[in-house]
């Protein structure tokens, strides 16, 4: 297995593409987690039974072990969600600091050139990335 390499200059994504790629990766991980949780919910349903009658007639030890496994699974999901939240916060920070630099540069060097929106808030990130009109009240 080879190490990943940085693409040559003409193929490197710009900042906007990097932000979109990072947001997409977060969304894909969230979808994967939702599929895992659904599969675990189905396992619980099969173990407990639709009428909560434990159709496999498990022993007390098997129920305790099943419960431990579910707790471990949920702890893992919570940790993963925390990591995804931190990743999202970092992406938003990257976007805002990048935008702040552009905005600062814009006002000092291009006073007569008007941008569509001067907003760098996280609420408008999605509309900006999709090249849609910004709906905030800061523009």
C-alpha positions in Angstrom: 0.0 0.0 0.0 1.5 3.3 -1.0 1.4 6.6 0.9 -1.1 9.3 -0.2 0.5 12.0 -2.2 -0.4 15.7 -2.7 -1.7 16.3 -6.2 0.4 18.4 -8.6 -0.4 22.2 -8.5 -3.0 22.4 -11.3 -5.1 19.7 -9.7 -5.1 21.0 -6.1 -8.6 22.0 -4.9 -9.2 25.6 -4.0 -10.3 26.6 -0.5 -14.0 26.5 -1.4 -13.6 22.9 -2.8 -11.7 21.8 0.3 -14.5 23.1 2.5 -17.1 21.4 0.4 -15.1 18.1 0.4 -14.8 18.3 4.2 -18.5 19.0 4.7 -19.3 16.1 2.3 -17.0 13.8 4.3 -18.8 14.7 7.5 -22.2 14.0 5.9 -21.0 10.7 4.6 -19.7 9.7 8.0 -23.0 10.7 9.6 -24.9 8.5 7.0 -22.6 5.6 7.8 -23.3 6.0 11.5 -27.0 6.1 10.9 -26.8 2.8 9.0 -24.8 1.3 11.9 -27.3 2.5 14.5 -30.2 1.2 12.4 -28.6 -2.2 12.2 -28.0 -2.2 16.0 -31.6 -1.2 16.6 -32.7 -4.2 14.5 -30.5 -6.5 16.6 -32.0 -5.1 19.7 -35.5 -5.6 18.3 -34.7 -9.2 17.4 -33.1 -9.9 20.8 -35.9 -8.4 22.8 -38.7 -9.4 20.5 -41.6 -7.3 19.2 -43.7 -8.2 22.3 -40.6 -7.8 24.6 -40.8 -11.6 25.2 -37.2 -12.4 24.4 -37.9 -15.0 21.7 -34.5 -16.6 22.0 -35.0 -17.2 25.7 -31.6 -15.8 26.7 -30.1 -16.4 30.2 -29.5 -13.5 32.6 -25.8 -13.5 31.7 -26.6 -13.3 28.0 -28.9 -10.3 28.6 -26.2 -8.6 30.7 -23.6 -9.3 28.0 -25.9 -8.0 25.2 -26.5 -4.9 27.3 -22.7 -4.4 27.7 -22.2 -4.7 24.0 -24.9 -2.2 23.3 -23.4 0.2 25.8 -20.0 -0.1 24.2 -21.5 0.4 20.8 -23.3 3.6 21.9 -20.2 4.9 23.6 -18.3 4.4 20.4 -21.0 6.3 18.4 -21.0 9.1 20.9 -17.2 9.4 20.6 -17.4 9.4 16.8 -20.2 12.1 16.9 -18.0 14.2 19.1 -15.1 13.9 16.7 -17.4 14.8 13.8 -18.7 17.8 15.7 -15.1 19.0 16.3 -14.3 18.4 12.6 -17.4 20.5 11.7 -16.3 23.3 14.1 -12.8 23.3 12.6 -14.2 23.5 9.1 -16.5 26.4 10.1 -13.5 28.1 11.8 -11.4 27.6 8.7 -14.2 29.1 6.5 -14.7 32.1 8.8 -11.0 32.9 9.2 -10.4 32.5 5.5 -13.4 34.7 4.8 -12.3 37.2 7.4 -8.9 37.5 5.7 -10.6 38.0 2.3 -13.0 40.5 3.7 -10.2 42.4 5.4 -8.1 42.4 2.2 -11.2 43.3 0.2 -11.9 46.5 2.2 -8.3 47.8 2.2 -7.5 47.2 -1.4 -10.7 47.1 -3.4 -13.0 49.6 -1.9 -15.0 50.2 -5.1 -15.4 46.6 -6.0 -18.6 45.3 -4.5 -19.0 41.6 -3.4 -22.3 39.7 -3.4 -22.1 39.3 0.3 -19.7 40.5 3.0 -21.0 37.8 5.4 -18.7 35.1 6.8 -21.1 33.7 9.2 -21.5 29.9 9.5 -25.3 30.2 8.8 -24.6 31.4 5.3 -21.8 28.9 4.5 -24.1 26.5 2.7 -25.7 29.1 0.5 -22.2 30.6 -0.3 -20.8 27.2 -1.2 -23.7 26.5 -3.5 -23.3 29.9 -5.1 -26.8 30.8 -4.0 -27.9 34.2 -2.7 -27.0 34.9 0.9 -30.0 35.4 3.1 -28.4 37.0 6.1 -28.9 40.6 7.2 -25.2 41.4 7.1 -24.7 41.7 3.3 
